Amino acid sequence: MDTKKLGKKIKLARVELDLTQTQLAKKIDAKQKSISRYETGVSLPSIQTLVKIAKVLKKPAGHFLEE
């Protein structure tokens, strides 16, 4: 899994819905810093977290995992 590609997809989906990192973090009960790390490819969200992110961003979880 390319962490940078995953991060870009999360960021793009978040921006499409006009959400800030802080707003997304609150909706999934996480810290803004975690969202930043996912989006920059520094770290990978767990599967549970990715599912939460996908629900908030109105995308299937698989969308973020596709190459």
C-alpha positions as a printed NumPy array, in Angstrom:
array([[  0.   ,   0.   ,   0.   ],
       [  1.407,   3.357,  -1.036],
       [  0.856,   5.595,   2.002],
       [  1.242,   8.787,  -0.041],
       [ -1.462,   7.724,  -2.538],
       [ -3.807,   6.757,   0.297],
       [ -3.174,  10.11 ,   1.956],
       [ -3.888,  12.04 ,  -1.233],
       [ -7.196,  10.195,  -1.674],
       [ -8.233,  10.968,   1.902],
       [ -7.332,  14.641,   1.474],
       [ -9.12 ,  14.918,  -1.879],
       [-12.306,  13.344,  -0.505],
       [-12.139,  15.591,   2.581],
       [-11.684,  18.759,   0.508],
       [-14.544,  17.709,  -1.825],
       [-16.859,  17.779,   1.209],
       [-15.367,  21.077,   2.387],
       [-14.208,  19.614,   5.705],
       [-11.127,  20.699,   7.626],
       [ -8.764,  18.148,   9.142],
       [-10.074,  19.177,  12.565],
       [-13.711,  18.611,  11.535],
       [-12.903,  15.184,  10.115],
       [-10.932,  14.283,  13.239],
       [-13.863,  15.212,  15.501],
       [-16.286,  13.138,  13.433],
       [-14.143,   9.997,  13.779],
       [-13.035,  10.72 ,  17.358],
       [ -9.375,  11.241,  16.455],
       [ -6.803,  14.022,  16.697],
       [ -6.212,  16.539,  13.895],
       [ -2.543,  15.537,  13.945],
       [ -3.528,  11.954,  13.063],
       [ -5.473,  13.158,  10.019],
       [ -2.475,  15.237,   8.964],
       [ -0.192,  12.198,   9.275],
       [ -2.545,  10.053,   7.189],
       [ -2.834,  12.712,   4.484],
       [  0.92 ,  13.266,   4.231],
       [  1.651,   9.536,   4.179],
       [  3.598,   9.596,   7.448],
       [  1.356,   6.919,   8.953],
       [ -1.416,   4.551,   7.91 ],
       [ -4.826,   4.51 ,   9.583],
       [ -5.979,   1.196,  11.025],
       [ -8.691,  -0.602,   9.07 ],
       [-11.267,   0.468,  11.69 ],
       [-10.179,   4.093,  11.363],
       [-10.176,   3.907,   7.578],
       [-13.754,   2.585,   7.654],
       [-14.783,   5.523,   9.888],
       [-13.037,   7.992,   7.566],
       [-14.715,   6.414,   4.526],
       [-18.177,   6.701,   6.12 ],
       [-17.684,  10.382,   6.976],
       [-16.283,  11.112,   3.511],
       [-19.146,   9.179,   1.86 ],
       [-16.889,   6.774,  -0.032],
       [-16.551,   2.988,   0.132],
       [-13.468,   1.99 ,   2.16 ],
       [-12.125,   0.193,  -0.894],
       [-11.925,   3.515,  -2.735],
       [ -8.951,   4.492,  -0.596],
       [ -7.184,   1.15 ,  -1.04 ],
       [ -7.354,   0.966,  -4.84 ],
       [ -4.068,   1.556,  -6.609]])
